[in-house]
């Protein structure tokens, strides 16, 4: 895949940024479960939060492949950092880019591109996961205000966010057509958050619960036309799914790089373990998975950049690449032996982190159902 000079520039910028701003702190942040509060601001200072924001709102309006290349470089060092980057740019910014009116775009997008305003999307609820249409959070129109009540959970950057895109049901009789999206700003009375602690992986991301108790917001904070909330949210979630496919590529690259270095240096029976046939088999399998995964993400990105349908290809890339990254992380731990069992080497963290995206962004089973339905043109789920 040939890259443009601009794409190479951003890839290399992201790699240098990761080495300077992520790598020195990743182990301590992971151990402490600490979300680096200034990380998104630093991304904004480098222009990395404004890649997909239109130029009239201070962005660069670049391509999806550039976004993917940046995510890959970050994830090769730290999946959590890459996830924070992509949530800000896809789940934070893109719903406003897609559905926002002029006033909303002017209010939020310039600050989001500069990393001064942090955003998130709040869709998942305690009883709402893979079936995103079963939203229970309600929004009732009261004069010139909407009143929100409900709970959201497992929201990335939920506590750090200055503004949340919230899915809420306005008319249960209409089903998913009654779901709208709303912009709820931090500090709004009735809106509170609580962090989710002690996670298996992605420990340095901000993962939170959001609570709405008679939360009153202006009528003008409705995002997009009535009845389009679910479709707008699903589009943003697909963007994140695409990003996760690239993050998986980064994890495979990180595991392969660490394993090559270790297998060249580690000696047993008087020679480097890299000379053992079964070790080379694992390295070869990781290299094949890396190339295949990167090409699948490129394919999805090219379709997005041409404004062609890409849901199937994005699901294929997400499903395949996460499975490949899980294999790579396991093999990397095995190749490191007992040293792969502690966090002196990055493969232990990769092994824990990659379990998360097997679930979020659409589980592996959901991806298989999407791929099967779009390949067969038969829906496996009766409604």
FILO-479312 format. One record per residue (C-alpha): residue number from 1; residue in one letter; x, y, z. Coordinates in steps of 0.25 Angstrom, whole numbers, m for minus. Example, Ala and Ser with C-alpha at 12.3 -4.5 7.8 and 13.67 -1.06 7.14 Angstrom:
# residues 2
<site num="1" residu="a" X="49" Y="m18" Z="31"/>
<site num="2" residu="s" X="55" Y="m4" Z="29"/>
# end
This chain:
# residues 383
<site num="1" residu="x" X="0" Y="0" Z="0"/>
<site num="2" residu="x" X="6" Y="13" Z="m4"/>
<site num="3" residu="x" X="5" Y="25" Z="5"/>
<site num="4" residu="x" X="4" Y="39" Z="2"/>
<site num="5" residu="x" X="15" Y="49" Z="7"/>
<site num="6" residu="x" X="4" Y="54" Z="17"/>
<site num="7" residu="x" X="0" Y="41" Z="22"/>
<site num="8" residu="x" X="15" Y="37" Z="24"/>
<site num="9" residu="x" X="17" Y="51" Z="31"/>
<site num="10" residu="x" X="6" Y="48" Z="41"/>
<site num="11" residu="x" X="10" Y="33" Z="43"/>
<site num="12" residu="x" X="24" Y="38" Z="47"/>
<site num="13" residu="x" X="19" Y="49" Z="55"/>
<site num="14" residu="x" X="10" Y="40" Z="63"/>
<site num="15" residu="x" X="22" Y="30" Z="65"/>
<site num="16" residu="x" X="31" Y="41" Z="70"/>
<site num="17" residu="x" X="19" Y="46" Z="79"/>
<site num="18" residu="x" X="17" Y="32" Z="85"/>
<site num="19" residu="x" X="32" Y="31" Z="88"/>
<site num="20" residu="x" X="32" Y="44" Z="95"/>
<site num="21" residu="x" X="19" Y="46" Z="102"/>
<site num="22" residu="x" X="14" Y="31" Z="104"/>
<site num="23" residu="x" X="25" Y="21" Z="105"/>
<site num="24" residu="x" X="32" Y="28" Z="117"/>
<site num="25" residu="x" X="19" Y="28" Z="126"/>
<site num="26" residu="x" X="11" Y="16" Z="121"/>
<site num="27" residu="x" X="15" Y="6" Z="131"/>
<site num="28" residu="x" X="13" Y="15" Z="143"/>
<site num="29" residu="x" X="0" Y="20" Z="138"/>
<site num="30" residu="x" X="m4" Y="5" Z="136"/>
<site num="31" residu="x" X="0" Y="1" Z="150"/>
<site num="32" residu="x" X="m7" Y="13" Z="156"/>
<site num="33" residu="x" X="m20" Y="12" Z="147"/>
<site num="34" residu="x" X="m17" Y="27" Z="144"/>
<site num="35" residu="x" X="m23" Y="34" Z="133"/>
<site num="36" residu="x" X="m13" Y="45" Z="128"/>
<site num="37" residu="x" X="m22" Y="57" Z="129"/>
<site num="38" residu="x" X="m13" Y="65" Z="120"/>
<site num="39" residu="x" X="m12" Y="55" Z="109"/>
<site num="40" residu="x" X="m23" Y="60" Z="100"/>
<site num="41" residu="x" X="m18" Y="74" Z="101"/>
<site num="42" residu="x" X="m5" Y="69" Z="96"/>
<site num="43" residu="x" X="m11" Y="62" Z="85"/>
<site num="44" residu="x" X="m18" Y="75" Z="81"/>
<site num="45" residu="x" X="m5" Y="83" Z="82"/>
<site num="46" residu="x" X="0" Y="74" Z="71"/>
<site num="47" residu="x" X="m12" Y="75" Z="62"/>
<site num="48" residu="x" X="m15" Y="60" Z="64"/>
<site num="49" residu="x" X="m30" Y="63" Z="70"/>
<site num="50" residu="x" X="m34" Y="71" Z="57"/>
<site num="51" residu="x" X="m31" Y="61" Z="46"/>
<site num="52" residu="x" X="m45" Y="59" Z="42"/>
<site num="53" residu="x" X="m51" Y="72" Z="47"/>
<site num="54" residu="x" X="m55" Y="81" Z="35"/>
<site num="55" residu="x" X="m46" Y="93" Z="32"/>
<site num="56" residu="x" X="m57" Y="103" Z="34"/>
<site num="57" residu="x" X="m56" Y="99" Z="49"/>
<site num="58" residu="x" X="m41" Y="99" Z="50"/>
<site num="59" residu="x" X="m39" Y="85" Z="46"/>
<site num="60" residu="x" X="m31" Y="78" Z="35"/>
<site num="61" residu="x" X="m42" Y="70" Z="28"/>
<site num="62" residu="x" X="m32" Y="59" Z="25"/>
<site num="63" residu="x" X="m34" Y="44" Z="22"/>
<site num="64" residu="x" X="m38" Y="32" Z="30"/>
<site num="65" residu="x" X="m25" Y="24" Z="26"/>
<site num="66" residu="x" X="m17" Y="36" Z="33"/>
<site num="67" residu="x" X="m26" Y="34" Z="45"/>
<site num="68" residu="x" X="m23" Y="19" Z="45"/>
<site num="69" residu="x" X="m8" Y="21" Z="44"/>
<site num="70" residu="x" X="m8" Y="30" Z="56"/>
<site num="71" residu="x" X="m16" Y="20" Z="64"/>
<site num="72" residu="x" X="m7" Y="8" Z="60"/>
<site num="73" residu="x" X="6" Y="16" Z="65"/>
<site num="74" residu="x" X="0" Y="19" Z="78"/>
<site num="75" residu="x" X="m5" Y="5" Z="80"/>
<site num="76" residu="x" X="8" Y="m1" Z="77"/>
<site num="77" residu="x" X="13" Y="6" Z="90"/>
<site num="78" residu="x" X="0" Y="7" Z="98"/>
<site num="79" residu="x" X="m14" Y="2" Z="94"/>
<site num="80" residu="x" X="m21" Y="11" Z="105"/>
<site num="81" residu="x" X="m14" Y="23" Z="99"/>
<site num="82" residu="x" X="m19" Y="20" Z="85"/>
<site num="83" residu="x" X="m33" Y="17" Z="90"/>
<site num="84" residu="x" X="m34" Y="31" Z="97"/>
<site num="85" residu="x" X="m29" Y="37" Z="84"/>
<site num="86" residu="x" X="m40" Y="30" Z="75"/>
<site num="87" residu="x" X="m51" Y="32" Z="85"/>
<site num="88" residu="x" X="m48" Y="47" Z="85"/>
<site num="89" residu="x" X="m48" Y="48" Z="70"/>
<site num="90" residu="x" X="m59" Y="38" Z="66"/>
<site num="91" residu="x" X="m69" Y="37" Z="78"/>
<site num="92" residu="x" X="m66" Y="51" Z="82"/>
<site num="93" residu="x" X="m65" Y="59" Z="70"/>
<site num="94" residu="x" X="m71" Y="52" Z="58"/>
<site num="95" residu="x" X="m86" Y="52" Z="64"/>
<site num="96" residu="x" X="m85" Y="67" Z="64"/>
<site num="97" residu="x" X="m78" Y="67" Z="50"/>
<site num="98" residu="x" X="m89" Y="58" Z="45"/>
<site num="99" residu="x" X="m102" Y="63" Z="51"/>
<site num="100" residu="x" X="m99" Y="76" Z="58"/>
<site num="101" residu="x" X="m105" Y="90" Z="54"/>
<site num="102" residu="x" X="m96" Y="102" Z="51"/>
<site num="103" residu="x" X="m97" Y="107" Z="65"/>
<site num="104" residu="x" X="m93" Y="93" Z="71"/>
<site num="105" residu="x" X="m81" Y="92" Z="62"/>
<site num="106" residu="x" X="m76" Y="106" Z="65"/>
<site num="107" residu="x" X="m77" Y="104" Z="80"/>
<site num="108" residu="x" X="m71" Y="90" Z="81"/>
<site num="109" residu="x" X="m62" Y="86" Z="69"/>
<site num="110" residu="x" X="m51" Y="97" Z="70"/>
<site num="111" residu="x" X="m48" Y="94" Z="84"/>
<site num="112" residu="x" X="m49" Y="79" Z="82"/>
<site num="113" residu="x" X="m39" Y="79" Z="71"/>
<site num="114" residu="x" X="m30" Y="87" Z="80"/>
<site num="115" residu="x" X="m31" Y="77" Z="91"/>
<site num="116" residu="x" X="m38" Y="87" Z="100"/>
<site num="117" residu="x" X="m51" Y="81" Z="100"/>
<site num="118" residu="x" X="m52" Y="66" Z="103"/>
<site num="119" residu="x" X="m64" Y="58" Z="97"/>
<site num="120" residu="x" X="m70" Y="44" Z="98"/>
<site num="121" residu="x" X="m83" Y="37" Z="94"/>
<site num="122" residu="x" X="m92" Y="30" Z="104"/>
<site num="123" residu="x" X="m99" Y="19" Z="98"/>
<site num="124" residu="x" X="m97" Y="6" Z="107"/>
<site num="125" residu="x" X="m106" Y="4" Z="119"/>
<site num="126" residu="x" X="m107" Y="m6" Z="130"/>
<site num="127" residu="x" X="m117" Y="m14" Z="122"/>
<site num="128" residu="x" X="m113" Y="m9" Z="108"/>
<site num="129" residu="x" X="m101" Y="m15" Z="101"/>
<site num="130" residu="x" X="m101" Y="m22" Z="88"/>
<site num="131" residu="x" X="m116" Y="m18" Z="86"/>
<site num="132" residu="x" X="m113" Y="m3" Z="85"/>
<site num="133" residu="x" X="m128" Y="0" Z="81"/>
<site num="134" residu="x" X="m133" Y="m4" Z="95"/>
<site num="135" residu="x" X="m129" Y="9" Z="101"/>
<site num="136" residu="x" X="m136" Y="12" Z="114"/>
<site num="137" residu="x" X="m130" Y="26" Z="117"/>
<site num="138" residu="x" X="m142" Y="35" Z="115"/>
<site num="139" residu="x" X="m143" Y="49" Z="110"/>
<site num="140" residu="x" X="m156" Y="57" Z="112"/>
<site num="141" residu="x" X="m159" Y="70" Z="105"/>
<site num="142" residu="x" X="m163" Y="81" Z="115"/>
<site num="143" residu="x" X="m165" Y="95" Z="109"/>
<site num="144" residu="x" X="m152" Y="99" Z="104"/>
<site num="145" residu="x" X="m144" Y="88" Z="111"/>
<site num="146" residu="x" X="m142" Y="73" Z="110"/>
<site num="147" residu="x" X="m142" Y="66" Z="124"/>
<site num="148" residu="x" X="m133" Y="53" Z="124"/>
<site num="149" residu="x" X="m133" Y="41" Z="133"/>
<site num="150" residu="x" X="m125" Y="29" Z="133"/>
<site num="151" residu="x" X="m112" Y="22" Z="134"/>
<site num="152" residu="x" X="m100" Y="20" Z="125"/>
<site num="153" residu="x" X="m88" Y="11" Z="127"/>
<site num="154" residu="x" X="m75" Y="6" Z="122"/>
<site num="155" residu="x" X="m73" Y="20" Z="115"/>
<site num="156" residu="x" X="m59" Y="23" Z="111"/>
<site num="157" residu="x" X="m54" Y="37" Z="115"/>
<site num="158" residu="x" X="m68" Y="38" Z="122"/>
<site num="159" residu="x" X="m63" Y="46" Z="135"/>
<site num="160" residu="x" X="m52" Y="54" Z="127"/>
<site num="161" residu="x" X="m62" Y="58" Z="116"/>
<site num="162" residu="x" X="m67" Y="73" Z="116"/>
<site num="163" residu="x" X="m78" Y="69" Z="107"/>
<site num="164" residu="x" X="m85" Y="55" Z="105"/>
<site num="165" residu="x" X="m94" Y="51" Z="93"/>
<site num="166" residu="x" X="m105" Y="44" Z="100"/>
<site num="167" residu="x" X="m115" Y="34" Z="94"/>
<site num="168" residu="x" X="m129" Y="35" Z="100"/>
<site num="169" residu="x" X="m142" Y="30" Z="97"/>
<site num="170" residu="x" X="m153" Y="40" Z="94"/>
<site num="171" residu="x" X="m164" Y="31" Z="90"/>
<site num="172" residu="x" X="m164" Y="16" Z="93"/>
<site num="173" residu="x" X="m176" Y="14" Z="84"/>
<site num="174" residu="x" X="m166" Y="18" Z="72"/>
<site num="175" residu="x" X="m155" Y="8" Z="76"/>
<site num="176" residu="x" X="m142" Y="12" Z="70"/>
<site num="177" residu="x" X="m148" Y="23" Z="63"/>
<site num="178" residu="x" X="m152" Y="29" Z="76"/>
<site num="179" residu="x" X="m137" Y="30" Z="80"/>
<site num="180" residu="x" X="m130" Y="44" Z="79"/>
<site num="181" residu="x" X="m116" Y="49" Z="83"/>
<site num="182" residu="x" X="m114" Y="60" Z="92"/>
<site num="183" residu="x" X="m102" Y="69" Z="96"/>
<site num="184" residu="x" X="m100" Y="69" Z="111"/>
<site num="185" residu="x" X="m89" Y="78" Z="117"/>
<site num="186" residu="x" X="m81" Y="75" Z="130"/>
<site num="187" residu="x" X="m87" Y="83" Z="141"/>
<site num="188" residu="x" X="m101" Y="82" Z="137"/>
<site num="189" residu="x" X="m110" Y="80" Z="149"/>
<site num="190" residu="x" X="m114" Y="65" Z="150"/>
<site num="191" residu="x" X="m103" Y="60" Z="142"/>
<site num="192" residu="x" X="m92" Y="52" Z="150"/>
<site num="193" residu="x" X="m81" Y="42" Z="147"/>
<site num="194" residu="x" X="m73" Y="31" Z="154"/>
<site num="195" residu="x" X="m61" Y="24" Z="150"/>
<site num="196" residu="x" X="m60" Y="9" Z="148"/>
<site num="197" residu="x" X="m48" Y="4" Z="155"/>
<site num="198" residu="x" X="m40" Y="m9" Z="155"/>
<site num="199" residu="x" X="m41" Y="m13" Z="141"/>
<site num="200" residu="x" X="m34" Y="m25" Z="135"/>
<site num="201" residu="x" X="m28" Y="m16" Z="124"/>
<site num="202" residu="x" X="m28" Y="m2" Z="118"/>
<site num="203" residu="x" X="m26" Y="3" Z="132"/>
<site num="204" residu="x" X="m21" Y="16" Z="128"/>
<site num="205" residu="x" X="m33" Y="20" Z="120"/>
<site num="206" residu="x" X="m44" Y="27" Z="127"/>
<site num="207" residu="x" X="m56" Y="17" Z="128"/>
<site num="208" residu="x" X="m68" Y="23" Z="135"/>
<site num="209" residu="x" X="m83" Y="22" Z="139"/>
<site num="210" residu="x" X="m92" Y="34" Z="135"/>
<site num="211" residu="x" X="m104" Y="37" Z="143"/>
<site num="212" residu="x" X="m116" Y="46" Z="139"/>
<site num="213" residu="x" X="m126" Y="50" Z="150"/>
<site num="214" residu="x" X="m136" Y="60" Z="145"/>
<site num="215" residu="x" X="m125" Y="66" Z="136"/>
<site num="216" residu="x" X="m130" Y="78" Z="129"/>
<site num="217" residu="x" X="m123" Y="83" Z="116"/>
<site num="218" residu="x" X="m128" Y="93" Z="106"/>
<site num="219" residu="x" X="m136" Y="89" Z="95"/>
<site num="220" residu="x" X="m125" Y="94" Z="85"/>
<site num="221" residu="x" X="m116" Y="83" Z="91"/>
<site num="222" residu="x" X="m123" Y="72" Z="83"/>
<site num="223" residu="x" X="m113" Y="67" Z="73"/>
<site num="224" residu="x" X="m119" Y="64" Z="59"/>
<site num="225" residu="x" X="m133" Y="62" Z="55"/>
<site num="226" residu="x" X="m143" Y="54" Z="63"/>
<site num="227" residu="x" X="m143" Y="39" Z="60"/>
<site num="228" residu="x" X="m128" Y="40" Z="55"/>
<site num="229" residu="x" X="m121" Y="38" Z="68"/>
<site num="230" residu="x" X="m119" Y="23" Z="67"/>
<site num="231" residu="x" X="m114" Y="24" Z="52"/>
<site num="232" residu="x" X="m104" Y="35" Z="56"/>
<site num="233" residu="x" X="m99" Y="28" Z="68"/>
<site num="234" residu="x" X="m97" Y="15" Z="60"/>
<site num="235" residu="x" X="m89" Y="22" Z="50"/>
<site num="236" residu="x" X="m80" Y="28" Z="60"/>
<site num="237" residu="x" X="m78" Y="14" Z="67"/>
<site num="238" residu="x" X="m74" Y="8" Z="53"/>
<site num="239" residu="x" X="m64" Y="19" Z="52"/>
<site num="240" residu="x" X="m58" Y="14" Z="65"/>
<site num="241" residu="x" X="m59" Y="0" Z="61"/>
<site num="242" residu="x" X="m50" Y="4" Z="49"/>
<site num="243" residu="x" X="m41" Y="10" Z="59"/>
<site num="244" residu="x" X="m40" Y="m2" Z="67"/>
<site num="245" residu="x" X="m36" Y="m10" Z="55"/>
<site num="246" residu="x" X="m24" Y="m1" Z="54"/>
<site num="247" residu="x" X="m21" Y="m2" Z="69"/>
<site num="248" residu="x" X="m20" Y="m17" Z="67"/>
<site num="249" residu="x" X="m10" Y="m15" Z="56"/>
<site num="250" residu="x" X="m2" Y="m7" Z="66"/>
<site num="251" residu="x" X="m3" Y="m17" Z="77"/>
<site num="252" residu="x" X="2" Y="m28" Z="67"/>
<site num="253" residu="x" X="13" Y="m19" Z="63"/>
<site num="254" residu="x" X="17" Y="m16" Z="77"/>
<site num="255" residu="x" X="17" Y="m31" Z="81"/>
<site num="256" residu="x" X="25" Y="m35" Z="69"/>
<site num="257" residu="x" X="35" Y="m24" Z="71"/>
<site num="258" residu="x" X="37" Y="m28" Z="86"/>
<site num="259" residu="x" X="38" Y="m43" Z="83"/>
<site num="260" residu="x" X="48" Y="m41" Z="72"/>
<site num="261" residu="x" X="57" Y="m33" Z="81"/>
<site num="262" residu="x" X="56" Y="m43" Z="92"/>
<site num="263" residu="x" X="58" Y="m55" Z="84"/>
<site num="264" residu="x" X="70" Y="m49" Z="78"/>
<site num="265" residu="x" X="76" Y="m46" Z="92"/>
<site num="266" residu="x" X="71" Y="m58" Z="100"/>
<site num="267" residu="x" X="80" Y="m70" Z="100"/>
<site num="268" residu="x" X="78" Y="m84" Z="104"/>
<site num="269" residu="x" X="86" Y="m96" Z="101"/>
<site num="270" residu="x" X="97" Y="m87" Z="97"/>
<site num="271" residu="x" X="90" Y="m80" Z="86"/>
<site num="272" residu="x" X="79" Y="m70" Z="84"/>
<site num="273" residu="x" X="65" Y="m75" Z="85"/>
<site num="274" residu="x" X="62" Y="m69" Z="72"/>
<site num="275" residu="x" X="69" Y="m80" Z="65"/>
<site num="276" residu="x" X="59" Y="m90" Z="70"/>
<site num="277" residu="x" X="49" Y="m95" Z="60"/>
<site num="278" residu="x" X="37" Y="m94" Z="68"/>
<site num="279" residu="x" X="41" Y="m80" Z="72"/>
<site num="280" residu="x" X="42" Y="m76" Z="58"/>
<site num="281" residu="x" X="29" Y="m82" Z="55"/>
<site num="282" residu="x" X="22" Y="m73" Z="65"/>
<site num="283" residu="x" X="30" Y="m61" Z="59"/>
<site num="284" residu="x" X="26" Y="m65" Z="45"/>
<site num="285" residu="x" X="11" Y="m66" Z="49"/>
<site num="286" residu="x" X="11" Y="m52" Z="56"/>
<site num="287" residu="x" X="17" Y="m46" Z="43"/>
<site num="288" residu="x" X="7" Y="m52" Z="34"/>
<site num="289" residu="x" X="m4" Y="m48" Z="44"/>
<site num="290" residu="x" X="2" Y="m34" Z="44"/>
<site num="291" residu="x" X="2" Y="m32" Z="29"/>
<site num="292" residu="x" X="m12" Y="m38" Z="27"/>
<site num="293" residu="x" X="m18" Y="m29" Z="38"/>
<site num="294" residu="x" X="m12" Y="m16" Z="33"/>
<site num="295" residu="x" X="m17" Y="m19" Z="19"/>
<site num="296" residu="x" X="m31" Y="m22" Z="24"/>
<site num="297" residu="x" X="m31" Y="m8" Z="31"/>
<site num="298" residu="x" X="m25" Y="m1" Z="19"/>
<site num="299" residu="x" X="m37" Y="m7" Z="11"/>
<site num="300" residu="x" X="m47" Y="m2" Z="20"/>
<site num="301" residu="x" X="m40" Y="12" Z="21"/>
<site num="302" residu="x" X="m40" Y="13" Z="6"/>
<site num="303" residu="x" X="m55" Y="10" Z="5"/>
<site num="304" residu="x" X="m58" Y="21" Z="15"/>
<site num="305" residu="x" X="m49" Y="31" Z="8"/>
<site num="306" residu="x" X="m57" Y="28" Z="m5"/>
<site num="307" residu="x" X="m70" Y="30" Z="3"/>
<site num="308" residu="x" X="m74" Y="15" Z="m1"/>
<site num="309" residu="x" X="m81" Y="5" Z="8"/>
<site num="310" residu="x" X="m71" Y="m1" Z="17"/>
<site num="311" residu="x" X="m79" Y="m7" Z="29"/>
<site num="312" residu="x" X="m76" Y="m21" Z="25"/>
<site num="313" residu="x" X="m61" Y="m18" Z="22"/>
<site num="314" residu="x" X="m60" Y="m11" Z="35"/>
<site num="315" residu="x" X="m66" Y="m23" Z="43"/>
<site num="316" residu="x" X="m57" Y="m32" Z="36"/>
<site num="317" residu="x" X="m45" Y="m24" Z="39"/>
<site num="318" residu="x" X="m49" Y="m22" Z="54"/>
<site num="319" residu="x" X="m52" Y="m37" Z="56"/>
<site num="320" residu="x" X="m40" Y="m42" Z="49"/>
<site num="321" residu="x" X="m30" Y="m32" Z="55"/>
<site num="322" residu="x" X="m34" Y="m34" Z="69"/>
<site num="323" residu="x" X="m34" Y="m49" Z="68"/>
<site num="324" residu="x" X="m20" Y="m48" Z="62"/>
<site num="325" residu="x" X="m15" Y="m38" Z="73"/>
<site num="326" residu="x" X="m20" Y="m47" Z="83"/>
<site num="327" residu="x" X="m12" Y="m59" Z="77"/>
<site num="328" residu="x" X="0" Y="m49" Z="76"/>
<site num="329" residu="x" X="m1" Y="m45" Z="90"/>
<site num="330" residu="x" X="m2" Y="m59" Z="95"/>
<site num="331" residu="x" X="10" Y="m64" Z="87"/>
<site num="332" residu="x" X="18" Y="m52" Z="91"/>
<site num="333" residu="x" X="16" Y="m55" Z="106"/>
<site num="334" residu="x" X="20" Y="m70" Z="103"/>
<site num="335" residu="x" X="32" Y="m66" Z="96"/>
<site num="336" residu="x" X="37" Y="m57" Z="107"/>
<site num="337" residu="x" X="35" Y="m68" Z="117"/>
<site num="338" residu="x" X="34" Y="m64" Z="131"/>
<site num="339" residu="x" X="38" Y="m50" Z="128"/>
<site num="340" residu="x" X="25" Y="m49" Z="120"/>
<site num="341" residu="x" X="17" Y="m51" Z="132"/>
<site num="342" residu="x" X="21" Y="m38" Z="139"/>
<site num="343" residu="x" X="21" Y="m23" Z="134"/>
<site num="344" residu="x" X="36" Y="m22" Z="132"/>
<site num="345" residu="x" X="33" Y="m25" Z="117"/>
<site num="346" residu="x" X="21" Y="m18" Z="110"/>
<site num="347" residu="x" X="15" Y="m32" Z="105"/>
<site num="348" residu="x" X="8" Y="m34" Z="118"/>
<site num="349" residu="x" X="0" Y="m21" Z="117"/>
<site num="350" residu="x" X="m3" Y="m24" Z="102"/>
<site num="351" residu="x" X="m8" Y="m38" Z="107"/>
<site num="352" residu="x" X="m18" Y="m31" Z="117"/>
<site num="353" residu="x" X="m22" Y="m19" Z="108"/>
<site num="354" residu="x" X="m26" Y="m27" Z="96"/>
<site num="355" residu="x" X="m37" Y="m34" Z="103"/>
<site num="356" residu="x" X="m45" Y="m21" Z="104"/>
<site num="357" residu="x" X="m48" Y="m19" Z="89"/>
<site num="358" residu="x" X="m52" Y="m33" Z="88"/>
<site num="359" residu="x" X="m64" Y="m28" Z="95"/>
<site num="360" residu="x" X="m66" Y="m13" Z="93"/>
<site num="361" residu="x" X="m68" Y="m7" Z="79"/>
<site num="362" residu="x" X="m77" Y="m19" Z="76"/>
<site num="363" residu="x" X="m73" Y="m33" Z="81"/>
<site num="364" residu="x" X="m67" Y="m43" Z="73"/>
<site num="365" residu="x" X="m80" Y="m50" Z="72"/>
<site num="366" residu="x" X="m87" Y="m38" Z="67"/>
<site num="367" residu="x" X="m77" Y="m36" Z="56"/>
<site num="368" residu="x" X="m79" Y="m50" Z="52"/>
<site num="369" residu="x" X="m94" Y="m48" Z="51"/>
<site num="370" residu="x" X="m92" Y="m35" Z="43"/>
<site num="371" residu="x" X="m82" Y="m42" Z="33"/>
<site num="372" residu="x" X="m91" Y="m54" Z="32"/>
<site num="373" residu="x" X="m104" Y="m45" Z="30"/>
<site num="374" residu="x" X="m97" Y="m36" Z="19"/>
<site num="375" residu="x" X="m91" Y="m48" Z="12"/>
<site num="376" residu="x" X="m104" Y="m57" Z="12"/>
<site num="377" residu="x" X="m114" Y="m46" Z="12"/>
<site num="378" residu="x" X="m121" Y="m53" Z="23"/>
<site num="379" residu="x" X="m123" Y="m48" Z="37"/>
<site num="380" residu="x" X="m120" Y="m58" Z="48"/>
<site num="381" residu="x" X="m127" Y="m50" Z="58"/>
<site num="382" residu="x" X="m142" Y="m51" Z="58"/>
<site num="383" residu="x" X="m150" Y="m38" Z="63"/>
# end
